[in-house]
């Protein structure tokens, strides 16, 4: 199940939006916005409907959100809660994909899970439980 070239290109445009709202330029005093990042994912789903691209955007969201927290020391509880919810929703969507696509995305989420253990607030522990539940271990 490979996405069309136009779906891949559109996914890239939506990733730019996610990147802007999840990893703002703090030197330019840009705001972060979980709501606007989620809106971008929802808009992609409505416009394209490609499950693999939808899952890719969810994983990308988790990677960018976790990276921002790791690199800049973000300690916002609401941001963490949104990250864990997106992690869980991503696992749910990924479970519906063919094995090769699924395995790559799970590996990327596992890296997010490992990074998230450094945040506190039980973020990594929540992700451990979610990954175990969705992988059947």
Secondary structure, DSSP 8 states (H G I E B T S, - for coil): ----HHHHHHHHHHHHHHHHHHS--GGGT----HHHHHHHHHHHHHHT--HHHHHHHHHHHHHHHHHHHHHH----HHHHHHHHHHHHHHHHHHTTS-HHHHHHHHHHHHHHHHHHTTS-TTHHHHHHHHHHHHHT-
